[in-house]
Amino acid sequence: MDDYNISDISAYVTKTFSNSEISTDRRSVTLADSITIKSQGVFLWAVLITNLILDHYENGENWTSITTRLSEVPAELSDLYEELLSDIPPTEEAYVTYQFFVWAVLSTQKLRIREWHHIFPFLQENLPKSFDTMANSVWHIENDEQLERKIPRISRGLVEVKHEPEGQNFHGNGVTVDMDSTKGVAGSLQYDFGETRSVQIIHGSVTQFFLRVRGFKALLAACNKYYIARNRLSPSALDLSLEQPLPLTLAGGHYSIMVTCLAYLNISELDDYVDARKMAIRKEGKRPEINSCPSGAQPLEPHPPA
């Protein structure tokens, strides 16, 4: 069946190259053909490699380096996933990438753009204790556009911001409605743009790659290099260290998500919000409307009269 994809792959690579500076080099035509042939009809492989080649080109790699890179990439998808993840620099980005995939793979429902705004600052090692420290973190997300650029980069193209196909209609007039949205931001009720778009793994094989723990092992190797560099440890010392906080088991991943959620609930400003809600309830003497609560929150029960 994959043989039928060859013409589509060729068209995709050619079009993608045409939108890049690489198209100004006549050798790009031969390079596009090489990608198409080596893909063996696997479209996902071609997409990932095309993006990888463009990254190398835009980072100033010469043609010999680019063609060598193409000749060395694995043909099997699982091997390609592992190689993409092994290319992470030994910085805090390795730790954040690990935690990012814990959320992306193990979350029990699709997470949307608006939720990742809150998650990202809590992927770092030093968890923020207030919204102010969140806003001043290097991992703070300022807007949807930044997040849409950040996700493909930190995931090495294995996670995407999903746009629903045109014409999908759940609520008339061509508008797909997010029934959970309570905000008035322009575009917040449409899945094609705005904060309600979902963030998800690009393919089921990527999910299986992580659920079989192989993906997390690849990321843990990158984190090991980070810990060695940060703490000036020898590789043998790291194997005996109890400092490694990253869970290798899936159960450990779910535990990590729980710890992050508890850290978020410990944000000091949330106490002020709860106190204000309690005061409003006492004053009004009635239960607030459910849709007046933040997305995902439950309404507070009114206190009985004193």
BAKEVEX-961632 format. One record per residue (C-alpha): residue number from 1; residue in one letter; x, z, y. Coordinates in steps of 0.05 Angstrom, whole numbers. Last residue first. Layout:
residues N
+-----+---+--------+--------+--------+
:   k : r :      x :      z :      y :
+-----+---+--------+--------+--------+
: NUM : a :      X :      Z :      Y :
...
+-----+---+--------+--------+--------+
end
This chain:
residues 306
+-----+---+--------+--------+--------+
:   k : r :      x :      z :      y :
+-----+---+--------+--------+--------+
: 306 : a :   -473 :   1213 :    634 :
: 305 : p :   -511 :   1150 :    620 :
: 304 : p :   -490 :   1115 :    556 :
: 303 : h :   -430 :   1070 :    561 :
: 302 : p :   -442 :    995 :    560 :
: 301 : e :   -410 :    958 :    501 :
: 300 : l :   -355 :    910 :    522 :
: 299 : p :   -365 :    837 :    509 :
: 298 : q :   -321 :    804 :    456 :
: 297 : a :   -261 :    762 :    474 :
: 296 : g :   -247 :    692 :    446 :
: 295 : s :   -250 :    658 :    514 :
: 294 : p :   -252 :    710 :    569 :
: 293 : c :   -319 :    744 :    577 :
: 292 : s :   -376 :    718 :    621 :
: 291 : n :   -401 :    676 :    563 :
: 290 : i :   -423 :    739 :    526 :
: 289 : e :   -468 :    761 :    583 :
: 288 : p :   -454 :    832 :    606 :
: 287 : r :   -494 :    891 :    578 :
: 286 : k :   -531 :    931 :    630 :
: 285 : g :   -525 :    994 :    672 :
: 284 : e :   -499 :    954 :    730 :
: 283 : k :   -452 :   1009 :    755 :
: 282 : r :   -431 :   1033 :    686 :
: 281 : i :   -419 :    961 :    664 :
: 280 : a :   -378 :    945 :    726 :
: 279 : m :   -335 :   1007 :    715 :
: 278 : k :   -323 :    989 :    643 :
: 277 : r :   -304 :    918 :    663 :
: 276 : a :   -255 :    944 :    715 :
: 275 : d :   -223 :    991 :    665 :
: 274 : v :   -215 :    935 :    615 :
: 273 : y :   -183 :    890 :    668 :
: 272 : d :   -136 :    945 :    690 :
: 271 : d :   -115 :    957 :    618 :
: 270 : l :   -104 :    882 :    612 :
: 269 : e :    -54 :    886 :    669 :
: 268 : s :     -6 :    928 :    626 :
: 267 : i :      3 :    876 :    572 :
: 266 : n :     -3 :    915 :    506 :
: 265 : l :    -56 :    866 :    480 :
: 264 : y :     -3 :    812 :    484 :
: 263 : a :     45 :    854 :    443 :
: 262 : l :     -9 :    865 :    391 :
: 261 : c :    -21 :    790 :    386 :
: 260 : t :     54 :    778 :    377 :
: 259 : v :     59 :    831 :    323 :
: 258 : m :      0 :    799 :    286 :
: 257 : i :     32 :    730 :    290 :
: 256 : s :     96 :    760 :    260 :
: 255 : y :     56 :    791 :    204 :
: 254 : h :     26 :    723 :    189 :
: 253 : g :     97 :    695 :    184 :
: 252 : g :    119 :    752 :    139 :
: 251 : a :     62 :    735 :     92 :
: 250 : l :     88 :    663 :     92 :
: 249 : t :    156 :    688 :     71 :
: 248 : l :    221 :    676 :    110 :
: 247 : p :    206 :    727 :    164 :
: 246 : l :    252 :    727 :    225 :
: 245 : p :    278 :    793 :    250 :
: 244 : q :    351 :    784 :    229 :
: 243 : e :    383 :    849 :    251 :
: 242 : l :    392 :    876 :    181 :
: 241 : s :    460 :    844 :    176 :
: 240 : l :    493 :    832 :    108 :
: 239 : d :    488 :    756 :    111 :
: 238 : l :    508 :    759 :    184 :
: 237 : a :    574 :    792 :    166 :
: 236 : s :    592 :    734 :    121 :
: 235 : p :    580 :    684 :    177 :
: 234 : s :    626 :    724 :    224 :
: 233 : l :    591 :    757 :    282 :
: 232 : r :    600 :    745 :    356 :
: 231 : n :    532 :    774 :    370 :
: 230 : r :    504 :    714 :    407 :
: 229 : a :    543 :    660 :    370 :
: 228 : i :    529 :    689 :    301 :
: 227 : y :    456 :    702 :    318 :
: 226 : y :    447 :    630 :    343 :
: 225 : k :    481 :    601 :    280 :
: 224 : n :    433 :    643 :    238 :
: 223 : c :    375 :    616 :    279 :
: 222 : a :    392 :    545 :    259 :
: 221 : a :    394 :    565 :    186 :
: 220 : l :    327 :    600 :    195 :
: 219 : l :    298 :    535 :    220 :
: 218 : a :    317 :    499 :    156 :
: 217 : k :    290 :    557 :    114 :
: 216 : f :    224 :    554 :    153 :
: 215 : g :    216 :    481 :    136 :
: 214 : r :    231 :    493 :     62 :
: 213 : v :    180 :    549 :     59 :
: 212 : r :    133 :    510 :     12 :
: 211 : l :     82 :    520 :     67 :
: 210 : f :    130 :    488 :    115 :
: 209 : f :    138 :    422 :     79 :
: 208 : q :     64 :    425 :     61 :
: 207 : t :     47 :    426 :    135 :
: 206 : v :     94 :    368 :    149 :
: 205 : s :     63 :    328 :     92 :
: 204 : g :     -6 :    339 :    123 :
: 203 : h :     15 :    299 :    185 :
: 202 : i :     24 :    307 :    260 :
: 201 : i :     16 :    383 :    261 :
: 200 : q :    -33 :    404 :    314 :
: 199 : v :    -46 :    421 :    387 :
: 198 : s :   -118 :    412 :    407 :
: 197 : r :   -143 :    387 :    474 :
: 196 : t :   -186 :    438 :    510 :
: 195 : e :   -138 :    446 :    569 :
: 194 : g :   -150 :    379 :    601 :
: 193 : f :   -153 :    309 :    573 :
: 192 : d :   -186 :    271 :    517 :
: 191 : y :   -219 :    334 :    490 :
: 190 : q :   -266 :    340 :    549 :
: 189 : l :   -296 :    405 :    573 :
: 188 : s :   -236 :    428 :    613 :
: 187 : g :   -230 :    362 :    648 :
: 186 : a :   -236 :    393 :    717 :
: 185 : v :   -227 :    468 :    710 :
: 184 : g :   -293 :    505 :    709 :
: 183 : k :   -276 :    552 :    654 :
: 182 : t :   -320 :    579 :    598 :
: 181 : s :   -298 :    533 :    543 :
: 180 : d :   -319 :    554 :    473 :
: 179 : m :   -371 :    498 :    466 :
: 178 : d :   -316 :    446 :    476 :
: 177 : v :   -356 :    384 :    493 :
: 176 : t :   -339 :    313 :    476 :
: 175 : v :   -364 :    269 :    533 :
: 174 : g :   -385 :    197 :    519 :
: 173 : n :   -449 :    205 :    559 :
: 172 : g :   -479 :    249 :    505 :
: 171 : h :   -458 :    315 :    476 :
: 170 : f :   -418 :    304 :    413 :
: 169 : n :   -392 :    235 :    427 :
: 168 : q :   -329 :    203 :    401 :
: 167 : g :   -325 :    137 :    439 :
: 166 : e :   -251 :    140 :    452 :
: 165 : p :   -211 :    174 :    398 :
: 164 : e :   -196 :    248 :    408 :
: 163 : h :   -129 :    264 :    439 :
: 162 : k :    -85 :    312 :    399 :
: 161 : v :    -25 :    345 :    430 :
: 160 : e :     28 :    335 :    377 :
: 159 : v :     71 :    372 :    327 :
: 158 : l :    127 :    343 :    284 :
: 157 : g :    160 :    306 :    342 :
: 156 : r :    223 :    349 :    342 :
: 155 : s :    177 :    410 :    349 :
: 154 : i :    211 :    434 :    413 :
: 153 : r :    209 :    364 :    443 :
: 152 : p :    139 :    345 :    421 :
: 151 : i :    111 :    411 :    448 :
: 150 : k :    148 :    412 :    515 :
: 149 : r :    122 :    348 :    545 :
: 148 : e :     49 :    366 :    534 :
: 147 : l :     65 :    437 :    557 :
: 146 : q :     93 :    410 :    622 :
: 145 : e :     31 :    368 :    634 :
: 144 : d :    -15 :    426 :    619 :
: 143 : n :     15 :    469 :    674 :
: 142 : e :     66 :    523 :    690 :
: 141 : i :     86 :    543 :    620 :
: 140 : h :    130 :    605 :    619 :
: 139 : w :    188 :    600 :    571 :
: 138 : v :    241 :    613 :    624 :
: 137 : s :    202 :    678 :    638 :
: 136 : n :    182 :    694 :    709 :
: 135 : a :    107 :    683 :    697 :
: 134 : m :    109 :    725 :    634 :
: 133 : t :    146 :    781 :    670 :
: 132 : d :     90 :    782 :    721 :
: 131 : f :     37 :    779 :    667 :
: 130 : s :     65 :    844 :    640 :
: 129 : k :    105 :    870 :    581 :
: 128 : p :    140 :    805 :    562 :
: 127 : l :    169 :    800 :    492 :
: 126 : n :    245 :    797 :    489 :
: 125 : e :    258 :    750 :    430 :
: 124 : q :    218 :    691 :    457 :
: 123 : l :    154 :    665 :    426 :
: 122 : f :    111 :    709 :    470 :
: 121 : p :    120 :    665 :    532 :
: 120 : f :     91 :    607 :    491 :
: 119 : i :     28 :    640 :    466 :
: 118 : h :    -10 :    647 :    531 :
: 117 : h :     -5 :    574 :    554 :
: 116 : w :    -13 :    556 :    480 :
: 115 : e :    -85 :    581 :    484 :
: 114 : r :   -104 :    534 :    541 :
: 113 : i :    -74 :    475 :    504 :
: 112 : r :   -117 :    488 :    442 :
: 111 : l :   -103 :    522 :    377 :
: 110 : k :   -134 :    492 :    314 :
: 109 : q :   -156 :    546 :    266 :
: 108 : t :   -125 :    592 :    214 :
: 107 : s :    -58 :    593 :    249 :
: 106 : l :     -2 :    588 :    197 :
: 105 : v :     30 :    521 :    214 :
: 104 : a :     30 :    519 :    290 :
: 103 : w :     38 :    594 :    299 :
: 102 : v :     97 :    601 :    251 :
: 101 : f :    123 :    534 :    277 :
: 100 : f :    129 :    562 :    347 :
:  99 : q :    163 :    625 :    321 :
:  98 : y :    219 :    583 :    290 :
:  97 : t :    224 :    540 :    352 :
:  96 : v :    230 :    602 :    396 :
:  95 : y :    287 :    629 :    353 :
:  94 : a :    324 :    563 :    354 :
:  93 : e :    312 :    556 :    429 :
:  92 : e :    347 :    622 :    438 :
:  91 : t :    411 :    583 :    428 :
:  90 : p :    447 :    552 :    368 :
:  89 : p :    424 :    480 :    383 :
:  88 : i :    369 :    450 :    338 :
:  87 : d :    393 :    391 :    297 :
:  86 : s :    374 :    424 :    231 :
:  85 : l :    300 :    413 :    247 :
:  84 : l :    306 :    337 :    249 :
:  83 : e :    347 :    338 :    185 :
:  82 : e :    295 :    379 :    148 :
:  81 : y :    239 :    334 :    170 :
:  80 : l :    279 :    273 :    148 :
:  79 : d :    291 :    303 :     79 :
:  78 : s :    216 :    315 :     72 :
:  77 : l :    201 :    244 :     95 :
:  76 : e :    248 :    211 :     45 :
:  75 : a :    291 :    154 :     73 :
:  74 : p :    344 :    201 :    101 :
:  73 : v :    378 :    184 :    168 :
:  72 : e :    451 :    161 :    161 :
:  71 : s :    444 :     87 :    177 :
:  70 : l :    402 :    102 :    239 :
:  69 : r :    453 :    151 :    265 :
:  68 : t :    509 :    100 :    255 :
:  67 : t :    468 :     50 :    294 :
:  66 : i :    460 :     99 :    352 :
:  65 : s :    533 :    122 :    352 :
:  64 : t :    559 :     51 :    352 :
:  63 : w :    511 :     32 :    408 :
:  62 : n :    535 :     87 :    455 :
:  61 : e :    498 :    153 :    464 :
:  60 : g :    477 :    167 :    536 :
:  59 : n :    421 :    218 :    525 :
:  58 : e :    370 :    163 :    536 :
:  57 : y :    398 :    125 :    476 :
:  56 : h :    398 :    186 :    431 :
:  55 : d :    327 :    203 :    450 :
:  54 : l :    306 :    131 :    439 :
:  53 : i :    335 :    132 :    369 :
:  52 : l :    298 :    196 :    352 :
:  51 : n :    232 :    168 :    379 :
:  50 : t :    240 :    106 :    336 :
:  49 : i :    260 :    149 :    277 :
:  48 : l :    197 :    193 :    282 :
:  47 : v :    150 :    133 :    290 :
:  46 : a :    183 :     94 :    233 :
:  45 : w :    179 :    152 :    185 :
:  44 : l :    105 :    161 :    202 :
:  43 : f :     92 :     88 :    188 :
:  42 : v :    121 :     87 :    118 :
:  41 : g :    127 :     12 :    102 :
:  40 : q :    197 :     16 :     74 :
:  39 : s :    219 :     48 :    140 :
:  38 : k :    288 :     17 :    130 :
:  37 : i :    261 :    -53 :    143 :
:  36 : t :    223 :    -34 :    207 :
:  35 : i :    281 :      8 :    234 :
:  34 : s :    330 :    -50 :    222 :
:  33 : d :    283 :    -99 :    256 :
:  32 : a :    279 :    -54 :    317 :
:  31 : l :    355 :    -50 :    319 :
:  30 : t :    361 :   -126 :    315 :
:  29 : v :    315 :   -132 :    375 :
:  28 : s :    351 :    -75 :    411 :
:  27 : r :    416 :   -116 :    409 :
:  26 : r :    392 :   -154 :    470 :
:  25 : d :    399 :    -92 :    513 :
:  24 : t :    347 :    -88 :    568 :
:  23 : s :    297 :    -64 :    516 :
:  22 : i :    334 :      3 :    512 :
:  21 : e :    308 :     20 :    581 :
:  20 : s :    242 :     38 :    548 :
:  19 : n :    171 :     11 :    547 :
:  18 : s :    194 :    -51 :    508 :
:  17 : f :    224 :     -6 :    455 :
:  16 : t :    156 :     25 :    441 :
:  15 : k :    124 :    -44 :    437 :
:  14 : t :    177 :    -70 :    389 :
:  13 : v :    173 :     -7 :    346 :
:  12 : y :     97 :    -11 :    342 :
:  11 : a :     94 :    -86 :    327 :
:  10 : s :    146 :    -79 :    272 :
:   9 : i :    108 :    -20 :    243 :
:   8 : d :     42 :    -59 :    244 :
:   7 : s :     76 :   -118 :    209 :
:   6 : i :    106 :    -72 :    156 :
:   5 : n :     44 :    -31 :    143 :
:   4 : y :     18 :    -75 :     86 :
:   3 : d :     80 :    -57 :     46 :
:   2 : d :     58 :     16 :     48 :
:   1 : m :      0 :      0 :      0 :
+-----+---+--------+--------+--------+
end
